[in-house]
Structures are given as C-alpha cells and as structure tokens.
Amino acid sequence: MLSIEFYSIGVFVIIFLSGCVINLLKHHYVIQLAGVSILFTYSIIRLVSFMHSSSMPNLTDLYLFLLPIFAGISACLISMVLGFWLFPTVRRKFRN
C-alpha cells in the first residue's frame, strides 16, 4: 500500500516541476488546462473500467486506484496558480 502513495508523490513532483517549467511560457494556462482536462478524462475512463472489472468495488480500492491521477491534477492546478501569481515577475526578469 505504501508503494502507491510513493508513486503518487512521484507523479505530483514530476508534473509540478514540469508545470513550473511551462509557467515560463506566456500562455502557460492553455497547456495546463489541457493537462487537467486530459487527466480528468483519463480518470473517468479508468473509473468506468474499474467499475466494470470488479463485482464489488471498495471505496478504498477506488481511491488508491485513482490517487496518482488526482495527484497529477492537483499538481497541474497548483502550478497554474503559481503561474498566475509568482511567475509573471520571473518571466519579466528573463525578458530583461
């Protein structure tokens, strides 16, 4: 059970760092919104496949099944917030 938590933390860190790199672009929000929508659609597809594959779905199993995707969505949203608040000054410093 600990491996899925470590995997989810790894997914969060990788997507967060790549989102911070994307924040250096001027229209970063378009890429990040596309990432959130792709991850959300993927989570719905995985949810449906999980419901079809198990006869008695358990809420704990469902949570652990979708935890990496939720970590990716939250990392995308957090990096987008940083892109609106913190990175405009960083982009200005890179331009000058």
Secondary structure as the mmCIF struct_conf table of DSSP 4:
data_model
#
loop_
_struct_conf.conf_type_id
_struct_conf.id
_struct_conf.beg_label_comp_id
_struct_conf.beg_label_asym_id
_struct_conf.beg_label_seq_id
_struct_conf.end_label_comp_id
_struct_conf.end_label_asym_id
_struct_conf.end_label_seq_id
HELX_RH_AL_P HELX_RH_AL_P1 LEU A 2 ILE A 22
TURN_TY1_P TURN_TY1_P1 ASN A 23 LEU A 24
BEND BEND1 LEU A 25 LEU A 25
TURN_TY1_P TURN_TY1_P2 LYS A 26 HIS A 27
HELX_RH_AL_P HELX_RH_AL_P2 HIS A 28 SER A 53
BEND BEND2 SER A 55 MET A 56
HELX_RH_AL_P HELX_RH_AL_P3 LEU A 59 TRP A 85
TURN_TY1_P TURN_TY1_P3 LEU A 86 LEU A 86
HELX_RH_AL_P HELX_RH_AL_P4 PHE A 87 ARG A 95
#
